[in-house]
Amino acid sequence: MGLLDRLRSTSSLDRLPETIGLWPARGVVFLMVYGVLLIGATMFLMPQWMLHLRGVHTVGSVLAKEPENHLSIKYRFQVRGATYDGEWGPWDLSGTNVGDSVTVIYLPSRPQVSMAGEPHLGGWWFLPFVVLPLGAAIVAIGGVRPTKARRLTSA
């Protein structure tokens, strides 16, 4: 049983279109799904944003290239005598070798939050303002359907 089937089988969701109307019910489901997806997107985008605002640059070294892991690299850097490891991708693996120096940016208050290279915030708006609303709209329209009584009267 898929997620939409489980949502549709919930009795409160089944009664929602009868209670407030079909499109308002779809709007409620849209807002709920979009909210959950937005929390996940924020957790993905927030570290890059914080690194962009407050990040400190240092130099690290490439420990490994991982073409099967989203074209990522593993790197190591030091902050105030402590050594930290990180992983970042996608990365141009063709121009990178193990042992190469790499620019690392990290949060001074939490050096374990880091990334290789510069934070790329171009196009950040596409996820929360295009992809997530589209996904939420598909779930809302597909998940909230007219009741049987409404389908019979409109036919």
Backbone as JSON, one array per atom type, in Angstrom:
{
  "sequence": "MGLLDRLRSTSSLDRLPETIGLWPARGVVFLMVYGVLLIGATMFLMPQWMLHLRGVHTVGSVLAKEPENHLSIKYRFQVRGATYDGEWGPWDLSGTNVGDSVTVIYLPSRPQVSMAGEPHLGGWWFLPFVVLPLGAAIVAIGGVRPTKARRLTSA",
  "N": [[0.85, -1.18, 0.0], [0.73, 2.09, -1.0], [1.92, 5.43, -0.15], [0.06, 7.44, -0.9], [-2.27, 5.86, -1.04], [-2.48, 5.09, 1.64], [-2.86, 7.6, 2.79], [-5.28, 8.29, 1.59], [-6.92, 6.34, 2.69], [-7.31, 7.12, 5.27], [-9.72, 7.97, 7.53], [-10.4, 10.59, 8.4], [-9.25, 12.18, 6.46], [-10.66, 11.29, 4.27], [-13.17, 12.35, 4.84], [-12.69, 15.04, 4.78], [-12.98, 16.55, 2.27], [-15.8, 16.57, 2.13], [-16.42, 18.03, 4.36], [-15.13, 20.61, 4.22], [-15.0, 21.19, 1.55], [-13.81, 20.32, -1.77], [-11.55, 21.66, -3.07], [-10.58, 23.42, -1.0], [-9.85, 21.38, 0.81], [-7.82, 20.13, -0.63], [-6.06, 22.25, -0.61], [-5.4, 22.37, 2.13], [-4.07, 19.91, 2.46], [-2.0, 20.35, 0.64], [-0.6, 22.47, 1.95], [0.23, 21.15, 4.29], [1.89, 19.06, 3.3], [3.77, 20.56, 1.84], [4.9, 22.04, 3.91], [6.21, 20.02, 5.44], [8.05, 19.1, 3.51], [9.47, 21.46, 3.14], [10.77, 21.78, 5.57], [12.67, 19.72, 5.41], [14.12, 20.65, 3.16], [15.16, 23.02, 4.18], [16.87, 22.02, 6.11], [18.77, 20.97, 4.44], [19.7, 23.2, 2.95], [20.45, 25.11, 4.86], [23.05, 24.67, 6.22], [24.86, 25.33, 4.11], [24.19, 27.98, 3.67], [24.86, 29.13, 6.15], [27.61, 28.64, 6.13], [28.28, 30.27, 4.0], [27.72, 32.81, 5.08], [29.17, 32.95, 7.55], [31.45, 31.47, 7.33], [34.88, 30.31, 7.6], [37.91, 30.32, 5.86], [40.27, 27.77, 5.05], [43.03, 25.57, 4.33], [42.93, 22.31, 3.14], [43.57, 18.77, 2.66], [43.14, 16.39, 0.05], [41.81, 13.27, 0.71], [40.6, 11.05, -0.46], [39.07, 10.04, -3.53], [35.78, 9.61, -4.59], [34.09, 8.26, -6.88], [31.76, 6.75, -7.1], [30.17, 7.68, -5.12], [28.36, 10.0, -5.47], [30.2, 11.5, -6.95], [32.11, 12.5, -5.1], [34.57, 13.91, -2.81], [36.82, 13.03, -0.17], [38.16, 14.82, 2.51], [40.67, 16.39, 4.59], [41.35, 18.6, 7.27], [42.82, 21.09, 9.45], [42.08, 22.76, 12.5], [42.93, 24.99, 14.91], [44.78, 23.12, 15.98], [43.29, 20.76, 16.09], [42.16, 17.96, 14.22], [40.03, 17.54, 11.45], [37.75, 15.71, 9.45], [36.1, 15.63, 6.3], [33.5, 15.39, 3.81], [32.6, 15.97, 0.48], [30.58, 16.72, -2.34], [28.9, 17.05, -5.49], [32.06, 16.81, -7.19], [34.76, 17.93, -9.23], [36.33, 15.37, -10.28], [38.21, 14.68, -12.18], [40.18, 16.62, -12.32], [41.4, 16.45, -9.89], [43.55, 15.03, -7.5], [44.47, 12.49, -5.12], [45.88, 13.74, -2.19], [46.18, 16.31, -3.12], [45.96, 19.84, -2.48], [43.16, 21.51, -1.11], [40.67, 24.01, -0.95], [38.96, 24.67, 2.01], [36.03, 25.46, 3.72], [34.72, 26.38, 6.84], [32.66, 26.39, 9.83], [33.47, 28.57, 12.42], [32.58, 28.18, 15.05], [31.73, 25.58, 15.01], [33.66, 23.47, 13.76], [33.33, 20.99, 12.57], [31.31, 21.26, 10.78], [31.61, 21.7, 7.56], [32.84, 22.34, 4.23], [34.22, 21.5, 1.05], [35.69, 23.77, -1.18], [33.75, 26.57, -2.35], [30.67, 27.8, -0.94], [27.85, 27.15, -2.9], [25.35, 29.01, -3.83], [23.79, 29.74, -5.9], [20.8, 29.51, -7.64], [19.41, 28.5, -5.47], [16.8, 29.02, -4.83], [15.22, 27.46, -6.45], [14.57, 24.9, -5.46], [12.89, 25.29, -2.99], [10.85, 26.94, -4.07], [9.93, 25.99, -6.51], [10.3, 23.13, -7.09], [9.44, 21.84, -4.63], [6.77, 22.99, -4.19], [5.54, 21.99, -6.51], [5.71, 19.19, -6.14], [4.18, 18.98, -3.77], [1.7, 19.87, -4.73], [1.06, 17.86, -6.56], [0.76, 15.68, -4.81], [-1.38, 16.66, -3.26], [-3.48, 17.0, -5.13], [-3.65, 14.45, -6.24], [-4.03, 12.95, -3.93], [-6.3, 13.84, -2.56], [-9.41, 13.3, -3.37], [-12.57, 13.71, -5.09], [-15.54, 12.94, -3.21], [-17.46, 9.88, -3.29], [-20.2, 10.4, -3.49], [-20.22, 13.01, -4.51], [-18.97, 12.56, -6.96], [-20.9, 11.04, -8.24], [-23.08, 12.81, -8.44], [-22.04, 14.76, -10.09], [-21.77, 13.48, -12.48]],
  "CA": [[0.0, 0.0, 0.0], [1.55, 3.29, -1.14], [1.66, 6.57, 0.73], [-1.22, 8.06, -1.27], [-3.35, 4.97, -0.64], [-2.64, 5.18, 3.1], [-3.47, 8.89, 3.09], [-6.68, 8.24, 1.16], [-7.71, 5.44, 3.53], [-7.52, 7.74, 6.56], [-11.12, 8.41, 7.53], [-10.52, 12.04, 8.52], [-8.93, 12.75, 5.16], [-11.77, 10.97, 3.38], [-14.3, 13.24, 5.14], [-12.29, 16.44, 4.66], [-13.66, 17.26, 1.17], [-17.22, 16.78, 2.46], [-16.53, 19.01, 5.44], [-14.75, 21.98, 3.83], [-14.99, 21.31, 0.1], [-12.71, 19.61, -2.42], [-10.34, 22.47, -3.27], [-9.99, 23.78, 0.3], [-9.2, 20.19, 1.36], [-6.55, 19.99, -1.34], [-5.19, 23.32, -0.1], [-4.9, 21.96, 3.45], [-3.07, 18.86, 2.23], [-0.85, 21.01, 0.01], [0.17, 23.19, 2.97], [0.86, 20.18, 5.19], [2.99, 18.38, 2.58], [4.79, 21.57, 1.53], [5.58, 22.34, 5.18], [7.13, 18.92, 5.76], [9.14, 19.13, 2.54], [10.26, 22.66, 3.36], [11.66, 21.51, 6.7], [13.79, 18.96, 4.87], [14.93, 21.51, 2.29], [15.87, 23.95, 5.04], [17.98, 21.29, 6.72], [19.76, 20.79, 3.39], [20.26, 24.47, 2.51], [20.92, 25.96, 5.96], [24.5, 24.65, 6.44], [25.55, 26.08, 3.07], [23.93, 29.4, 3.91], [25.66, 29.53, 7.3], [29.0, 28.68, 5.67], [28.4, 31.46, 3.16], [27.7, 34.01, 5.91], [30.1, 32.98, 8.66], [32.52, 30.5, 7.13], [36.29, 30.69, 7.61], [38.65, 29.54, 4.87], [41.55, 27.15, 5.37], [43.47, 24.65, 3.28], [42.95, 20.92, 3.54], [44.13, 17.88, 1.64], [42.22, 15.37, -0.45], [42.14, 11.92, 1.21], [40.09, 10.02, -1.37], [38.07, 10.39, -4.55], [34.73, 8.61, -4.56], [33.22, 8.46, -8.05], [30.47, 6.07, -6.92], [29.43, 8.36, -4.05], [27.97, 11.32, -5.97], [31.42, 12.18, -7.41], [32.57, 13.29, -3.96], [35.92, 13.75, -2.29], [37.01, 13.09, 1.27], [39.25, 15.75, 2.76], [41.07, 16.57, 5.99], [41.88, 19.93, 7.55], [43.09, 21.32, 10.86], [41.65, 24.01, 13.11], [43.47, 25.13, 16.27], [45.45, 21.88, 16.4], [42.4, 19.6, 15.98], [42.01, 17.5, 12.84], [38.66, 17.25, 11.05], [37.55, 15.1, 8.14], [34.83, 15.97, 5.68], [33.2, 14.79, 2.5], [31.8, 16.93, -0.29], [30.39, 16.4, -3.74], [29.77, 16.56, -6.55], [33.35, 17.45, -7.31], [35.45, 17.61, -10.48], [37.34, 14.37, -9.93], [39.24, 14.56, -13.21], [41.24, 17.57, -12.04], [41.78, 16.33, -8.49], [44.26, 13.8, -7.13], [44.66, 12.28, -3.69], [47.04, 14.5, -1.71], [46.09, 17.69, -3.57], [45.41, 20.82, -1.56], [41.8, 21.93, -1.45], [40.13, 25.04, -0.07], [37.89, 24.2, 2.89], [35.37, 26.51, 4.5], [34.12, 25.75, 8.01], [32.09, 27.31, 10.81], [34.42, 28.66, 13.53], [31.99, 27.65, 16.28], [31.56, 24.13, 14.83], [34.49, 23.14, 12.6], [32.89, 19.76, 11.91], [30.45, 21.69, 9.68], [32.54, 22.22, 6.58], [32.68, 21.89, 2.84], [35.34, 21.8, 0.17], [35.31, 24.78, -2.16], [32.91, 27.69, -1.91], [29.23, 27.5, -0.96], [27.2, 27.51, -4.15], [23.96, 29.35, -3.5], [23.07, 30.07, -7.12], [19.69, 28.6, -7.91], [18.89, 27.95, -4.23], [15.36, 29.26, -4.79], [14.51, 26.51, -7.29], [14.04, 23.81, -4.63], [11.71, 25.62, -2.19], [9.8, 27.68, -4.74], [9.46, 25.32, -7.72], [10.23, 21.67, -6.94], [8.6, 21.45, -3.5], [5.35, 23.24, -4.43], [5.05, 21.08, -7.53], [5.51, 17.89, -5.49], [3.05, 19.09, -2.85], [0.48, 19.99, -5.53], [0.75, 16.53, -7.09], [0.23, 14.87, -3.7], [-2.68, 17.2, -2.85], [-4.5, 16.73, -6.15], [-3.81, 13.0, -6.34], [-4.4, 12.34, -2.66], [-7.63, 14.26, -2.13], [-10.31, 13.15, -4.52], [-13.99, 13.94, -4.77], [-16.21, 11.81, -2.58], [-18.29, 9.11, -4.24], [-21.47, 11.1, -3.69], [-19.96, 14.16, -5.37], [-18.69, 12.06, -8.31], [-22.16, 10.57, -8.84], [-23.93, 13.94, -8.78], [-21.47, 15.55, -11.18], [-21.76, 12.69, -13.71]],
  "C": [[0.89, 1.24, 0.0], [1.12, 4.39, -0.2], [0.32, 7.23, 0.39], [-2.4, 7.19, -0.88], [-3.59, 5.04, 0.86], [-3.26, 6.51, 3.48], [-4.95, 8.89, 2.74], [-7.52, 7.37, 2.08], [-7.95, 6.01, 4.92], [-8.91, 8.36, 6.57], [-11.25, 9.92, 7.63], [-10.2, 12.72, 7.19], [-10.04, 12.46, 4.15], [-12.94, 11.93, 3.6], [-13.96, 14.72, 4.93], [-12.94, 17.16, 3.48], [-15.15, 17.5, 1.43], [-17.39, 17.89, 3.47], [-16.23, 20.43, 4.95], [-14.75, 22.2, 2.32], [-13.74, 20.69, -0.5], [-11.45, 20.46, -2.52], [-9.76, 23.01, -1.97], [-9.29, 22.58, 0.96], [-7.86, 19.95, 0.68], [-5.56, 21.06, -0.88], [-4.59, 22.97, 1.25], [-3.81, 20.9, 3.3], [-1.82, 19.45, 1.59], [0.02, 21.69, 1.06], [0.88, 22.25, 3.92], [2.07, 19.52, 4.52], [4.11, 19.37, 2.28], [5.58, 21.93, 2.79], [6.59, 21.27, 5.56], [8.31, 18.93, 4.8], [10.05, 20.33, 2.75], [11.21, 22.51, 4.55], [12.89, 20.74, 6.23], [14.7, 19.8, 3.99], [15.74, 22.5, 3.12], [17.06, 23.26, 5.7], [19.1, 21.05, 5.72], [20.46, 22.11, 3.06], [20.9, 25.29, 3.63], [22.43, 25.86, 6.21], [25.27, 25.44, 5.38], [25.37, 27.59, 3.27], [24.78, 29.91, 5.07], [27.15, 29.6, 6.93], [29.25, 29.9, 4.81], [28.51, 32.73, 4.01], [28.87, 34.09, 6.88], [31.32, 32.08, 8.49], [33.91, 31.11, 7.13], [37.02, 29.76, 6.66], [39.94, 28.97, 5.47], [41.92, 26.24, 4.2], [43.5, 23.25, 3.88], [43.59, 20.08, 2.45], [43.12, 16.8, 1.29], [42.7, 14.0, 0.04], [41.73, 10.84, 0.22], [39.14, 10.65, -2.37], [37.06, 9.26, -4.59], [33.76, 8.81, -5.72], [31.85, 7.8, -7.9], [29.61, 6.73, -5.86], [29.18, 9.82, -4.47], [29.19, 12.15, -6.4], [32.03, 13.04, -6.3], [34.04, 13.05, -3.66], [35.86, 13.71, -0.77], [38.24, 13.97, 1.5], [39.52, 15.85, 4.26], [41.65, 17.96, 6.13], [42.07, 20.08, 9.05], [42.62, 22.71, 11.27], [42.13, 24.01, 14.55], [44.04, 23.81, 16.8], [44.59, 20.63, 16.34], [42.22, 19.26, 14.5], [40.56, 17.11, 12.59], [38.65, 16.64, 9.66], [36.19, 15.53, 7.61], [34.7, 15.27, 4.35], [32.32, 15.77, 1.76], [31.72, 16.49, -1.75], [29.1, 17.02, -4.22], [31.01, 17.43, -6.7], [33.96, 17.06, -8.65], [36.6, 16.66, -10.18], [38.46, 14.27, -10.95], [40.42, 15.5, -12.94], [41.77, 17.5, -10.63], [42.47, 14.99, -8.27], [44.36, 13.7, -5.62], [45.95, 12.98, -3.28], [47.02, 15.95, -2.15], [45.56, 18.58, -2.45], [44.02, 21.24, -2.05], [41.37, 23.0, -0.45], [38.96, 24.45, 0.71], [37.33, 25.41, 3.6], [34.62, 25.82, 5.63], [33.54, 26.83, 8.92], [33.05, 27.38, 12.0], [33.87, 28.07, 14.83], [31.79, 26.14, 16.22], [32.37, 23.69, 13.61], [34.09, 21.84, 11.9], [31.88, 20.05, 10.8], [31.35, 22.39, 8.66], [32.16, 21.75, 5.19], [33.94, 22.25, 2.08], [34.86, 22.79, -0.88], [34.48, 25.89, -1.53], [31.45, 27.27, -1.89], [28.61, 28.0, -2.26], [25.73, 27.75, -3.86], [23.17, 29.77, -4.73], [21.98, 29.04, -7.38], [19.07, 28.0, -6.66], [17.36, 28.03, -4.18], [14.57, 28.19, -5.54], [13.88, 25.38, -6.47], [12.81, 24.24, -3.84], [10.57, 26.29, -2.94], [9.28, 27.05, -6.02], [9.25, 23.83, -7.46], [9.28, 21.26, -5.82], [7.12, 21.77, -3.71], [4.76, 22.31, -5.49], [4.78, 19.7, -6.95], [4.32, 17.91, -4.55], [1.72, 19.18, -3.6], [0.08, 18.63, -6.1], [0.16, 15.64, -6.0], [-1.17, 15.35, -3.32], [-3.77, 16.85, -3.86], [-4.73, 15.23, -6.29], [-4.31, 12.35, -5.08], [-5.78, 12.69, -2.17], [-8.53, 14.24, -3.35], [-11.74, 13.43, -4.11], [-14.59, 12.7, -4.12], [-17.08, 11.1, -3.6], [-19.6, 9.82, -4.51], [-21.29, 12.27, -4.64], [-19.69, 13.7, -6.79], [-19.98, 11.61, -9.0], [-23.04, 11.74, -9.25], [-23.36, 14.77, -9.93], [-21.48, 14.78, -12.5], [-23.06, 12.78, -14.46]]
}
